[in-house]
Amino acid sequence: MHDATISMLSRQLAEKRLSSVEITQHFLSRIKALSTRYNCFITVDEEKSLAQARAADTLRAQGRAQPLTGIPVAQKDIFCAKGWLTTCGSRILGNFVAPYDAHVVERLNGAGAVILGKTNMDEFAMGSSNETSHYGPVRNPWDVQTVPGGSSGGSAAAVAARLAPGATGTDTGGSIRQPAALTGVCGLKPTYGVVSRYGMIAFASSLDQGGPMAKCAEDLALLLNIMAGFDARDSTSLEREAEDYTRELARPIAGLRVGLPREFFAEGVSPDVARAVDGAAAELRKLGCETVEVELPRMRLSVPVYYVLAPAEASSNLARYDGVRYGYRAPEFTDLMDMYKKTRAQGFGAEVKRRILIGTYVLSHGYYDAYYIRAQKLRRLIAADFAEAFKRCDVIIGPTSPTTAFRLGEKSGDPVQMYLSDIYTIAVNLAGLPGMSVPCGFDTKGLPVGLQIIGNYFREAQILNVAHQYQLATDWHLRAPAGAE
Amino acid sequence: MKWETVIGLEVHAQLSTRSKIFSAASTAFGAAPNTQACGVDVALPGVLPVLNREAVAKAIRLGLAVGGKINRRSVFARKNYFYPDLPKGYQISQYEIPIIEGGTLSILVDGAEKTVRLTRAHLEEDAGKSLHEDFHGSTGIDLNRAGTPLLEIVSEPDMRSAADAVAYAKALHGLVRWIDICDGNMQEGSFRCDANVSVRPVGTDRLGTRAEIKNLNSFRFLERAVEFEVRRQIEILEDGGRVVQETRLYDPGRDETRSLRTKEDAHDYRYFPDPDLLPLAVSERWIEEVKAALPELPQAKRGRFIRDFGLSVYDAAVLTAGREIADYFEAAARGADAKVAKHCANWIAGNLSARLNEEGLDIAQSRISAPALRGLIDRIIDGTLSGKLAREVFDAMWAGDGDAAAVIAATGLKQISDSGELESIIDEIIAANTRQVEDYRAGKEKAFNSLVGQVMKATKGKANPQQVNAILKRKLAG
């Protein structure tokens, strides 16, 4: 059952061969059995999940079911879910029970999906390995000595280990796509503004975007159908007509122009990854696509630009965690300033503090123009590079991450090396484009490689189409890690 | 040395919207602590601001009223600092590009009209309140006010005295109420002033070092604080010292300003555009809609009062201090000529205002309606009532005895203007006071006054004094 895709489970629910309670129970027992091995979840609440499953079965019995009714979906612990502990991977929110639902949660609940639990993540989504979580690192199901990527590492590992048929994630600089790549699952970051950020705890507001994670492109489309949509409570949410993201899945992709950015295959990419991505490009050509070389000359600036803008926004977004109204407060302090200092010193981990410091610095008087303003200008130029490239192609492909999963602790002492693991994903966030990662092979150690597919604005349906057609021709996405059978 | 005072004001006007600037919570004053603070106001994780367009419309109203430039695109920025009553750790404000730039406000000081230029007006959110009482050793936080929309209206340093500053503050206070964007309640903090005060030797152009004075929640405090501060700065300079740039707090109890913080410990607010809010776009059409709904503005009305009713600049200014008083005057003076209008102006600014003040009423709550006051004035014009009698009738009307006609009918309070009746009374007085008549004819003016007094006594004060004078003079001459 746990190897089944969401669309298969949905069909079985529709045919009354399975109930939501049975499916939910099955995944909950797998979580119970395997949670210590992978540490995917921060919170599991069987009673809450089963109550939702029973309600979903009732809906179905009444003939009011939708495609996702009864499907368990794991929620990244960055999404507020009413009555659920919502920690964002941080000690500072270690006691925060959300009093309201995020838009994404509200939509999935409204569609009858079951919250399977809250998944582990890098603290405040700041990390590329899931090692910055206050709740301990997540293990990569393909090799528990390696990281699952981050920040949506818990969601990615949960899908990879077959502990959840699908999950939500968020992606600020690659936080859906990079862990998807490192754990051999699929993940999609929509165009900025497609999924409401309401109730999604902010890291860097102008970059954050929620998206689905699952085993295959078709499942991503089903999840995105529910997660996307205008929300007046998010001023950056785009008021557009609802789309059916499955509508282009079956379309043949012969004749499609696939751009290969020269910069994606330059130094830094590991030979195993390059080989797998080359293989994927060959496969797409076999399906009738035409591959063209494109250039993204300023992509190399995306990491420094990102590490000015994202910390700047984060330094301000995280100011609300001050111990005054909710969350962690240092038990002992002498005065207000001491309370602030101790609360934040004890409540935040090292990586979060590093980024708050960087962000505070770049926004400071006298440095603002040199860092923040320049970074904003470069951000626009990076977006312009993509616009130029999309004149010559329909979609862009390349590696999602320069390497496969690295070992726990391997990069945690070297932030710059860690930051560079998002070198291929960050530019997409800076430009606000949709991007996704799908499995496209394995390295010599048997660790999965991810293929990144980047679309033009609002062309989620098109990249899903490419991914789906690729997955009809290949079976990388069907492989499960040993031990997760 | 002679010193010149230079003052600029920053006014925070609370915009009278029903809900907050970035959330749907109510802005009503006086609710139990934290009952009007929703998730956005409390800054829960994950919440986002959504701009209240009504607050923007009110800012546009001010922009139009002062003839300022309404920016078609303005930007909300975050002003970052930690304070317990600032839930997000930043205040959303407008920094580099405010919604309104420029504009002017004219003020009247000692009979002379002066123009104060505005620098800008920008939208921002208010903070909550720290409550230091009742929490032994701790501080309570009330977030009801957090997120209340404010329009910060900044003037150029165009004022030269405390009187200028008060006149400007009053004019602005009148204007924001006139165009219905702020209730102007200073006790509740709906209209708050900060004053930037500096002095410089007369004849120099360079501005002196300024002090920003906070906590001026009445016009009187504004006046006292500026006066104190000017004295303080002049004393420092005359003693050879230097004024420090700082923020000072006015203490009404001691009637002095004292240092709150100096420039050295000023915050670095790390302003940057708020990524949660798109730049605010104001369309031509929106401005036209707001313009169409705007009432006649005080300045236009003032001009019209002078033109149509022949009022003096002073009277026109008094009668346009607020929309209610102007409406009242217009209703009373409907169709009036200059003479009647002058009477209306005098009665409204005089007796009526005095009575309203005594009872703490607004003019809209007056016990005498504008048409009723006009009825009284008409009786003065047609000679039925003398000024003295009119005041008595006014008092009766105020007490609820009906309109002027009813009071006159009921009490007989009316002038004897019937010359036949007066002549016979005067004949009797002349006949009974031969000595005074002789004295008068012998050139003693005093004797005439005595005769007038006798007539007034005989008529119980109801005789028309001019008429009595004229008849007496004629008869004594004859």
Interface residues (C-beta under 8 A of the other chain):
Chain A: F79 C80 T86 C88 L93 F96 A98 P99 Y100 A102 R197 Y198 G199 M200 I201 A202 A204 S205 S206 A232 R233 D234 S235 T236 A312 E313 S315 S316 L318 A319 R320 D322 V324 R325 Y326 L336 Y340 T360 L363 S364 H365 Y368 Y372
Chain B: G39 V42 A43 L44 P45 G46 V47 L48 P49 V50 L51 R78 N80 F82 P84 P87 K88 G89 Y90 T139 I141 D268 R270 Y271 F272 P275 D276 L277 L278
